[in-house]
Amino acid sequence: MALLSLGFSPCPNDTFMFAGLANGWVRGDLKFKIIISDVETLNDLVMRQKIDISKISCHSLYYIQNKYCFLSVGAALGYGCGPLLITRPELSLNDLPSATIAIPGKYTTAYLLLRLYAPYLKEKQVIFLPFDQIIENVYTKKADFGLLIHEGRFVYSKYGLKSVLDLGKWWENQTHLPLPLGGIVAKKSLGPDKIEIFTQMLRESILFAYAHPGKVMKYVKKYAAYLEDEIIKQHIELYVNQFSLNLGEQGRRAVQTLMAHIEKREVSESLFCNQV
């Protein structure tokens, strides 16, 4: 059986969900070559169609929807989980129009949300960095503001930094929907049978993680950027939720609404894998 390339990030929510699959604790009719990398690298692999199944930022779904579809499991989507815009104590949101901003990637949902909130921002103001370098760059004054995703939201205050904008709350107020940050996509060319088998395997892997947290946590800590138990626990509780097990109608509407903010028109149901 040919191996399918499977990508996910080293962040605790992803390693928690995929631990069962990656370690063979959950078995099925598919075998995988595992690729663990930051989400912007995964976005790029998907853009170039170099990977079969992968975690992506929901923003990048817009650019690959003809070749990939969005799975009903594995999503990072919910309320109160949005990117935070942080800065030093002497600055405020009023300084944003002329400031430099550290961003975790061009195709991240965080960057899309910031552009929707502040369409006046210019390209020269933006500094693209790996997500785990943003706090340091703001703290050392290499950037004025930083857009935080992943574990950064739990630790920035330790550096004397403050949050001036919660883009998740802004999205919720604008749309009355949960925020779709990321999810799992599969090549449409895999066909509905393989995609359905993988969907069931990933759902079983998530349930396995809930049933065996001690076993799974050793794998999670192997890749986590911050190793404190409480930070890892908060991260998983925030980003792995009911939408991760089943996107559902509300989750689908949230993803379609995000796409519509880019396209400025109604978005097709063919975004989703069960419509392949």
N, C-alpha and C positions, 0 to 999 in steps of 0.2 A: 504494500500500500504506500502510495506517494505521501510524503510529509506535506502538510499544509503549514505555511508560514503564519505564525500567530504573534501579534505584537501587543504589548501593554506596557504601561509606565511603571517605574519603581515606587510610585506613591502607595501608601498603605491601603487605600480603597481598592486599587487594582490588584495588588499582590494578595490581598485578602480574598478577593473574588476568584482569582485565577490560581490560587495555590493548589487546589485540588486537581486541576487539569495539569498544571506544570509539573507536579510531583507524581503523577500517576495514581493519586488517591481516588480519583474519579475516572472511570474508564468508559470507553465507548467505541464506536466503529471508525473513529478518525484518529490520526496520529499527527503530532505537531512538531515543528521546529520553532522553538520559543525565541522571541526577540524582545528584550527588555530595554527600553530607551525612553527619554523624555518625550512628552506628547508632541512637541513641535517637530522632532525628528520623525515620529510616527506619522504626523500629518504629511510630511514631505514624502515618505515612503508610499503612502496611499495616493498622493497626488501623482506620483510617477508610476503607479500601479505595480509596485515592487513587492507587495505583500498581500496575502490572501484574506486574512482576517485581522482587524486591528482596532485598538482604542484610538479615537480621534477627538479633537475638539469639534463641537457641533458647528462652529463657524466654517470649518473646512468641508463639511458635508455639502455645502452649496456648490463647491467646485468639482466634486467627484460623484455627484448623484447619478450620472449616466452609467457609471461603471460599478458602483457599490450601492448597497442598500443598508439601512439602519436597523439593527436588531432590536427585538422587544425586551431583551435582557442586557444587563451590564451597564446601564446608563448611569451617569453622574448627573442627577437632575433633582431639583427639590426647592424648598423654601429656606431662606436664611443661609444660603451657601454661596453667595455671589462673591466675585472678586472685590477686594478692598483697595482703594487708592490711599496710599500712606505718604507721609512727609515728615519733615522735622518740625519741632515746636514753633519755630519762628515763621513758618510759612502757613498759608491758608489756601482754601479753594479759589479765592480771588486771584492768586498768583498763577493759576494753571495756564491761562492763555499765552504767557511768555516763558513758561518753565520747560525744563527738560524732564522727560518721563521715561523711566525704565519699564520695559514691557516684556512679558515672558514669551513672545513669539508673534509673528505677523498673522498667523492663521488661528491663534487662540480665540476662544469665545470672549475672553476678557478684553482683548484688543478691540474686537467688534463692538462690544458694549460701550467701551470708552469712546469710540468714534461716533456711535449713535448719540451718546450723551453730550459729547463736545465735538460737533462736526467741524468746528473752526480750527482744530489742531492741525499743525503742519508736519510734514514728514521729517523735517530737520529737527523737530523737537523730540523725536522718538529715538530711544536707544534700545535695541533688542538684545536681551540677555537671557541666559538660562534662569529658570524660576528661582533657583536656590542662591543666586547671586544678587538679587534685587535689593534685599534688605541692606546688605553690606554697602552697595553702591549709593543708596540714599543716605545711610548713616555717615559715610565718608565724604559726602557732598559731591560725588561724581555724577549724581542725578538729583534733581529737586524733588521729584515724586516717583513713587514706585507702584506698580499694579501687582497685587499679590494674589496668587492662587495656591492651592495645595496647603501644605503645613505652615506656610509663612503667616497665614492669618492668625495662628495661635501664638506666635513668638515675637512679633514685631515690637510690642510694647516693652519687651526686655531691653531693647536698644534705645529706649527713650523716644521712639517714633509714635506718631498718632495717625489714626484713620480720619480722613476728611470726607470720604464718600464710600457708601456701600452700594455697588452697582447691582447687586442682587435685589436689594430693597427697591432701588429705582426701577428695575425691570418689573418687579411684582406690582408696584404702584401703576406702572404704565399699562400692563397687560392683564393683571389679576390671574396670572398663571405662574406655575413653578418655572425656575430658570433652568434651561437645558445647557449644561456646561460641556458635557462630553458623552460619548457612547461608543458602541462597538459596531463596526461596519464589516460587511463581507462582500467579496466580489460576486456580482450577479452571475458571472459565468460559472460559478461553482454549482449553480442549480438549486432548486428549492429543497431537494431531498437532503443534500449535504448541509445546507444552511439550517434546516430544521434539526438535524442530528446535533449540530454544534450548539444551537440554541438550547436544546435540552441538556447537553453536557455542561454548558456554562451555568445554567440554572441549578443543576445538581452540585456543581462546584461551590456556588454561593451558599447553598443550604448546608453543604459539608462544612464550610467555614464557620457558620453559626453553631453547628453541632460539635465542632472540635476546635474551639478557639485557641487552646493552648498549643496544639500541634501546628496550627496555621500561623500563629504569632511568631514562631521561630523563623519562618520563611519571610514574613512581613519585615521583621527587624533586620534581616540580611540586606535589605535594599533601602530601608527608610533613611531619609535625609536627617531626621531628628529622631533620636532613639528613646526619648522619655516615654514611658508607658502611657501617661495621661494624654500626651499630645497625639500619640498613635491612636488611642482609644477615641478621642474626640474626632479625629480625622475620619475614622471608619464610620462612626455613628452619624456624622454629618453627610457623608457622600455615598454611603451604602444604605439604601432605604427601600421602601416598597416599589419605587420606580425602577430600582436595579433588578428586582425580580420580575417585574411586569410593567412595561412602559404605560400601558393602558391608554384609554381615550384622552385623558387629560395630558398625559405626557406627549402623546402624538400631536395634540394641538399646540403644545408649547414648542416643539421642534418646528412644526410648520409655521408658527408665528415668527420664530427667529428667522427662518428662511425668507419669509415674506418681507421682513424688515430690510433684507438685502435686495430681493427681486422687485419689491414694491408691487407684487401681484399675488394672486392666490397660488398656492403651491400644490403640486400633484401628490396623490397618495402613494405613487410609485417610489417615494423616498424610503418606504418601509419594506422590510424583507418579505413579509407575508403577502405582499402584492407582486412579488417577482413572477 
